[in-house]
C-alpha cells in the first residue's frame, strides 16, 4: 500500500472512531431525556406556551444532532383548543468541532411536517406574538425595528433553518380572511461574515396557497429562490436576486431597501419572461373561468416595472407587452388578431395602443391614454368592425339577450370622466343586419339596420329599421342628452333631461302583444296596427312628452275566458295630439251587441302609460268626452257584474277581471243613443241620455226611453269607490207601462194583473250579487192604474171561488180594475202596499194591506165591500163586507175568512132588512 493510501485509510479510521466517540459522549454526557427536558423548559420559557415532546433521540443522518419527536406547542389562554403548532419532529444539528471540545453550537434546525394555526381575533389579539423570543434579536436590529416586525426578525436570525412539508392556516375574524398553505418547504441560511453585515439565501416552495376573502381568488403555487444582504450600519437591504414563479409564471425581482426599519425607501425592479397567455388563466378567479373557457386565446405576455416607494412618495413606471395575440369564440365566427398591444404605465398616466390589429379580416385600431388617476382624464379613439355576438356575455343575464351580426364603429372620447359636462365623445355606429332577442321584447327582431351618429350632446338616428315576424317599424330623428343621462351618477342624472324629436312609422299584428298579456283566461288578441307618430318632448319627464300623429287598428278581435263575450271585431282610428287623443271612430262588435264611440280623451299622458314609475297623484286625470251609439247593447251579457241583481254564482267573469272595463280610472262626460238596451232583463228601446263619470261615480241623467209599451225617464248613480260593494241611488218615472210585464220581471205574481200603470219614485241599493242587491233594495213609489183587469187562475182562484160558493155565488176569473192607486214600499226584501184601494169588477171595492216577499211568500189582509148586484144574490143572508187574509206562498196560498166579522155583518144586515 502506498504512503498516500495508508494516510487516507488511517484518516478514515480515526474519523470513524471520533464519530463513535462523540456518539458515546452524547449518550454519556448529554442524555437525550435531559435534552428533552431542557427543550421543554427553555421552549416554554421563551414562547410562554405549554410544550409537549413525546420522545427525544440522537440523530446522525445529515450531521450529529438531537431529534425531538411529536412536538406540540399549545395556544395561550383566550384562544381555541386547537394547538398553535404540531410537528412530526425537530432535528437540531450540532457543530462538530465545538462538540469535541465540550461546547454545544447549533448548526441548523430541521422542522418536519409542521402544522401551524395562526388566529387573529376581532379585538386585534393574536396567537403569534412572542415577547420573550423577540428579546433575543440582535440589538443592532431591535433598536431600529418596529414592534410589529420583531417576531419576523427573531425568525430570520437563525443561521440555518429548514422546513419540510409544512402546513399553515390563518384566520382573521376582523376581516373574515382565511388563508391555507400546504406543501411548504423552506431552506434558509443566514451568514454573518462581517460585524455589520448579514447575508441571507433561501429556497421556498409552496404547493398550494388558498385565500378566501369573498373574491373567488384561485389557488396558487409558489417557488422562490433569493439572495439578499443586509447592512446594519447603513440600514440597507440589497436584493441581489429573487427569482420566483407563480403557477409556473417566472418573474424576477432586484433592488434595494434603504432605512429598512425607519423611513423606508425602496427601489425595485419586477420583470417577467415572455409567457404564454394560457398560463395566466390559472390566476383568474374561479367564477370567471367559465367565461374564458368559451374562448380560444393565443399569444405571449411580458412586463417590466420599476417601483420606488417611501413614506413621502410612491413611484412606478413600466410596460406590459402583448404579442401575437389572438382571440376567438369556440362557437362563433370571427377572430381578433393583434400583432402587438402595448401598455405603458407610470404615476397618473397610462397609455394603451393596438398595433396591426384586425377582426375577421377587417382592420381594427385604437389607442387610449389616461392621465391623473384621482381625477381621470382620458383620450381614446377606436375604430373597426365587431361581431356583436361577442357582446352577449357582458349584457345583463336576467333578460337572456341574444344578439348577432356585424357592426362598424368609430368612437372617440376625451375629457374628465368624473365630470360628465367635461367629457367629450363622438362616434358612428353602422350595421346592415342585426338579429336581437330577449325576454324584454315580445318577439325576436329578425333584421335590425341602423346608422347612428352620437356625441355627448345628441344621438342622431339617420336610419333605424327593425323587422319582425309580426311587423316592422322605423325610427329617425335625434335624442339629446341621453348619453349624459346614462353616464351620470344617480344624483347628477336628476338634473339631466333627455329629449327626443323623432318620427316613428310602423305596422304590426296585434297578436304580438299576446305574449305580454296576463296569461290567466288565455287572451287572444288579433288585428292590424299602424302608427305614424312624431315623438317630441322629455324622456325623463313624461308629463312634458308631446306625441303627434295617427294610430289605426283594423280587423281587430279579442277573446278571453274571463270575459262573458268575445269581441268579434273592432276598428279604431285615433288622432294623437300632445294633450288629447281624438277618437275619430271606435267601432266594436260583440257576439250580441255593438258599440260605436266618437269623442276625445283629454290629458291621457302620462297617466295612462303602462309604466310603474309614474306619479299619478300629481298628474291630471284623463277626461273622456264622447258620444256613444248602439243598435243593440246587451248589458246583462257584457257586464253581468255591473247590472242590478243579474249576476249569478256561475258566471265565468269575475269582478276583478272586468273592473277596468266597467270603469277605467278616468273621468268622462258624454251622451248615449241606444236603439235597444237589455238591462236587468228589461228591454228598453229608443233610449237616450247623458253620462258623467267622476271619481269612480257614474251618473246617468236626462234618460228617456220606451219599456213595456210605455215610457220611462229618470236618473241613476252608481258609486264604485268601494268596488267590492257598489252603491246605487236614483229616481224614476214610468208612464203607461204594462203592469203584467213589469210583474213578470220582478216577482212570481205574473199573469194576474193587466193594464197600463204610472209609477214614480226613488230607490237605493248596494252590492253585486242578486241576493245582496234585493235584500238591500229600498224603494218608495206611487202607482196608479186607471183601468185594467185581473185574471185569476190556479190555486188562488180555486180557493177564492170556494169562499164565494159559500154565499151561493161564483167568482168570475176575469175582473175589471178601476181607480187603482197605492204607495209601494220595498224594504228588507219585501214589497208592501200602503192600503191599496180599487174597484174589482162585479165583486165591489177592495182594500188591501200587506206584503210580498222576494222569497215568494205573501201576507195580505183584504177587506171586500160587496157590490149591490152581488149582495142581491145572497138573499136575506147577504153580507155587506167581508175581511179575509192570504198567507203562504204564491204557489200554495192559504185563504182565511174572519168568520166573526162575517157573522156580525150578516146579523146587522138582516136586522136592517127586518126593520125596514
Secondary structure, DSSP 4 states (H G I P E B T S, - for coil): --HHHHHHHHHHHHHHHHHHHHHHHHHHHS-HHHHHHHHHHHHHHHH-S-EEEEEEEEE-TTSSEEEEEEEEEPPPTTS-SS-SEEEEEEEEEE-HHHHHTT---EEEEEEES-EEEEEE-TTS-BS---HHHHTTS-HHHHTTS-GGGHHHHHHHT-SEEEEEEEEEEEEETTTTEEEEEEEEEEEEEEEEEETTEEEEEEEEEEEEEEEESSS-PPPEEEEEEEEEEEETTTTEEEEEEEEEEETTEEEEEEEEEESTTSS-EEEEEEEE--EEGGGGGGGS-HHHHHHHTTEEEEEEEEEEEEEEEESS-EEEEEEEEEEEEEEEETTSS-EEEEEEEEEEEETTEEEEEEEEEEETTEEEEEEEEEE-STT-EEEEEEEEEEEGGGGGGGS-GGGT-EEE-EEEEEEEEEEETT-TTT-EEEEEEEEEEEEEE-TTSSS-EEEEEEEEEEESSEEEEEEEEEEETTEEEEEEEEEESHHHHHHS-TTGGGG---EEEEEEEEEEEGGGGGGGS-TTTT-EEEEEEEEEEEEEEESS-GGG-EEEEEEEEEEEEEE-TTSSS-EEEEEEEEEEETTEEEEEEEEEEESS-EEEEEEEEES-TTTTS--TT--GGGSPPPEEEEEEEEEEEEHHHH-GGGSTTT--TT-SS-HHHHHHHH--SSEEEEEEEEEEEEETTEEEEEEEEEEEEETTEEEEEEEEEEETTEEEEEEEEEE-SSGGG-EEEEEEEEEEEEHHHHHHHH-S--SSEEEEEEEEEEEEEE-SSHHHHHHH-EEEEEEEEEEEEEE--HHHHHHHHHHHHTTT----SEEEEEEEEEEEEEETTEEEEEEEEEEETTTEEEEEEEEEETTSBEEEEEEEEE-HHHHHHHGGG--SEEEEEEEEBSSSEEEEE-HHHHHHHHHHHHHHHHH-
